[in-house]
Amino acid sequence: MAETAAHTAASLDPLEPRPLVAPHHDDKSLNDTLLDHVWAKPGKGWFMLFGLALAALGLLVLGVTVTLARGIGMWGNNQPNGWAFDIVNFVWWVGIGHAGTLISAILLLFQQKWRTSINRFAEAMTLFAVCCAGLFPLLHTGRPWFAFWLFPYPSTLGAWPQFRSPLVWDVFAISTYLTVSALFWYVGLIPDLAALRDSSKGKLQRTIYGLFALGWRGSGRHWHNYKIGYLLLAGISTPLVVSVHTIVSFDFATSLIPGWHATIFPPYFVAGAVFSGFAMVITLMVPARKYLKLRDVITDRHLENMNKVILATGLIVSYGYLMEHFIAWYSGSEFEIWTFYVNRARGPYAGVYWLMIACNVITPNIFWFKKCRTSIPIMWVASILVNIGMWCERFIIIVTSLTQDFLPSSWDLYSPTWVDWSIYVGTLGLFSTLFLLFLKFVPAVAVSEVKELQLELRHAAHHAAHGAETGATHGAH
């Protein structure tokens, strides 16, 4: 009876008896498990992936160089498709970054213990995705060397930026998101950087990690200030989950283009962002969990909880699709009806539309079944399909509304050029390169937080066992 109570308490959830951390670990074994991949020499698999990522990054350099040298006429953009692959990829990358903020900030404020082993992955993913997203608004202006005009310092320029421009909104949203996310990620890293400093064997390693650890010694005062700072940054980050993609949705919702002019866009975009973000976390975490041997820390319970979030947000996205069609019908506008019922479903991009429906509406519903939520191959394939579907969604929203708007005389189809594809694949390479470097030089799991959670689990198990023994003794009397 005491063993059963201890095992149940170890999960901190009476309805879910599986532990969040394998109970046989102590502080030393957690250090060895979570810091080992930093000190170990990377294997052939890591070098192969890194080589592929660098090759894709070379495509980004090539595409950006051609764009700067020849102009955005090298892209597939035309009239009326002024926004095309650039904004599709921008919105897609911004959405992917949302899971990091949700896992790190909101779940922290709600005291959800299952965030502990996955928040470092998600935070890193947020930073790298936002870096990729920030390239596109700059490049699509055609003159990125004048980007400083977007920042308000009129005493120097003698003019304010146009605050009614979606481009300016995006600049403020992305710069704020990147700054706060970077601070939140770095503050959470400080105790682990100090652990790397103390366990390093080389002078250069000790110096570099010591420099970034900011003199951390683990004293009571340090932990007090750390907890306050981390909680404050979590509170600041929380509104960003809603605000950033809401601002991105305003790029479309404030226009009169058929298919864009809808009040449902802000919540619909936010849900889609969390949906794609959690899918990308699964896509990256499943192979990394196996390669870094983190199954004792990133358990099946973590993966199942993330799949539940994917299911919930997928249902919201499906509801958004349904409401878009209802609003178009209810409005009585022939332009809206044409966009949703003819152009998207039966038009030149119908294949992309139905792929979006298959990936975003049908795929998440497999997670109603526990076997699918806990099957590693199924969840990994499903997460990839969700990311494909969310990219298709952004393509459908942007391209179909522009190719056929109010005037048939101005209609024109859009097709991306090799430069468009090079920049897109190149951002995938940039993201992969940064992520692989992160896995090599920084603990992929927050060591200090996992140790703290393990201590809480032990105390909970001890109290539960003691209570069970006391109850059994009283029952015997």
Secondary structure, DSSP 8 states (H G I E B T S, - for coil): -HHHHHHHHTTT-TT--S-SS-TT--HHHHHHHHHHHHHS---HHHHHHHHHHHHHHHHHHHHHHHHHHH-GGGSS--SS-SSSHHHHHHHHHHHHTHHHHIIIIIHHHTT-GGGTTTHHHHHHHHHHHHHHHHHHHHHHTS-GGGGGGGS--HHHHSS---TTSHHHHHHHHHHHHHHHHHHHHHHHHHHHHHHHHHH--SHHHHHHHHHHHTT----HHHHHHHHHHHHHHHHHHHHHHHHHHHHHHHHHHTS--TTT--TTHHHHHHHHHHHHHHHHHHHHHHHHHHHTT-TTTS-HHHHHHHHHHHHHHHHHHHHHHHHHHHHHHHH--HHHHIIIIIIHHHSTTHHHHHHHHIIIIIGGGGGGSHHHHT-HHHHHHHHHHHHHHHHHHHHIIIIIHHHSSS-GGG-------HHHHHHHHHHHHHHHHHHHHHHHHS-SS-HHHHHHHHHHHHHHHHHHHHHHHHHHHHHH-
